[in-house]
Amino acid sequence: MATVNDHRRYSRLPSPKGTILAWQTANKRDVSRVVNLGLGGLYIRTSDPPPPGTFIQLLLDVPTGEVRARAIVQRSKPKEGMGVKFVAMQQEHRARFAQWLKHLSVNADRL
């Protein structure tokens, strides 16, 4: 079931259990759990998120292949996580991500 938020262009889906990604800023690298995801961005669980406005690089390994993207932190809550919005993603990476999201939305009731 999609997460509803009037400010989002794309709806979000809960991520499958155990979904993690690698992310980095100019001076920090980390691996974190993905809480929810959509074509527009992700919510990442991390205890020490960077502040809003920070650009980050993301690497997500999904069943359809590797997805790399650049994102900007939209919301940040210490000890909880950050909401990020995609700002750049190569076409083939976006296609892989979209294919995986389509699979998740079709099978959302089974997660």
C-alpha positions as CSV (number, residue, x, y, z in Angstrom):
1,M,0.0,0.0,0.0
2,A,1.4,3.4,-0.9
3,T,2.2,6.0,1.6
4,V,0.0,9.1,1.1
5,N,1.6,12.6,1.2
6,D,0.2,15.6,-0.6
7,H,3.6,17.1,-1.1
8,R,5.0,14.2,-3.0
9,R,4.9,13.9,-6.8
10,Y,5.3,10.1,-6.6
11,S,3.7,7.8,-3.9
12,R,5.9,5.8,-1.7
13,L,5.9,2.1,-1.0
14,P,7.2,0.3,2.2
15,S,10.6,-1.2,1.3
16,P,11.0,-5.0,1.6
17,K,12.4,-6.2,4.9
18,G,16.2,-5.9,4.9
19,T,16.5,-3.4,2.1
20,I,19.8,-1.4,2.7
21,L,21.7,1.1,0.6
22,A,25.1,2.7,0.7
23,W,25.2,6.5,0.8
24,Q,27.9,9.2,1.0
25,T,28.3,12.9,1.4
26,A,31.4,14.9,0.7
27,N,32.8,13.8,4.1
28,K,30.8,10.8,5.3
29,R,30.0,7.2,4.1
30,D,27.4,4.9,5.6
31,V,25.2,2.0,5.0
32,S,21.6,2.3,6.1
33,R,18.1,0.7,6.0
34,V,15.5,1.9,3.5
35,V,12.1,2.5,5.2
36,N,10.1,3.5,2.1
37,L,10.7,4.3,-1.5
38,G,9.2,5.8,-4.7
39,L,10.3,7.2,-8.0
40,G,10.9,10.6,-6.4
41,G,13.0,9.5,-3.4
42,L,13.5,7.4,-0.3
43,Y,13.3,7.6,3.5
44,I,16.6,6.3,5.0
45,R,16.9,5.2,8.6
46,T,20.2,6.6,10.1
47,S,21.1,7.9,13.5
48,D,23.2,10.7,12.2
49,P,21.6,12.1,9.1
50,P,23.1,15.1,7.3
51,P,21.1,18.4,7.3
52,P,18.5,19.4,4.7
53,G,20.1,20.7,1.5
54,T,23.0,18.2,1.6
55,F,23.7,16.4,-1.6
56,I,24.3,12.6,-1.3
57,Q,25.3,9.8,-3.6
58,L,23.3,6.6,-3.3
59,L,24.0,3.0,-4.2
60,L,21.1,0.5,-4.0
61,D,21.4,-3.1,-5.1
62,V,18.0,-4.3,-6.2
63,P,16.9,-7.6,-7.8
64,T,16.8,-5.9,-11.2
65,G,20.4,-4.6,-10.8
66,E,22.5,-1.8,-9.3
67,V,20.9,1.6,-8.9
68,R,23.0,4.7,-8.5
69,A,21.6,8.1,-7.9
70,R,22.3,11.6,-6.6
71,A,19.8,13.0,-4.1
72,I,19.3,15.9,-1.9
73,V,18.2,15.7,1.8
74,Q,14.7,17.2,2.1
75,R,14.1,16.3,5.8
76,S,16.5,15.2,8.5
77,K,15.7,14.0,12.0
78,P,18.6,13.2,14.3
79,K,18.5,9.6,15.7
80,E,15.8,8.7,13.2
81,G,16.6,9.3,9.5
82,M,16.3,11.4,6.4
83,G,13.9,11.9,3.5
84,V,15.8,12.3,0.3
85,K,14.7,13.5,-3.2
86,F,16.4,12.1,-6.3
87,V,18.0,14.9,-8.4
88,A,20.0,12.8,-10.9
89,M,19.9,9.2,-12.1
90,Q,21.1,7.7,-15.4
91,Q,18.3,6.4,-17.6
92,E,19.2,2.7,-17.2
93,H,19.4,3.0,-13.4
94,R,16.0,4.7,-13.3
95,A,14.6,2.0,-15.6
96,R,15.9,-0.7,-13.2
97,F,14.5,1.1,-10.2
98,A,11.1,1.7,-11.8
99,Q,10.9,-2.0,-12.8
100,W,11.6,-3.0,-9.2
101,L,9.0,-0.5,-7.9
102,K,6.4,-1.9,-10.3
103,H,7.1,-5.4,-9.0
104,L,6.8,-4.2,-5.4
105,S,3.5,-2.4,-6.0
106,V,2.0,-5.5,-7.7
107,N,3.2,-7.7,-4.8
108,A,2.7,-5.1,-2.0
109,D,0.1,-7.2,-0.2
110,R,2.6,-10.1,0.1
111,L,5.4,-8.1,1.8
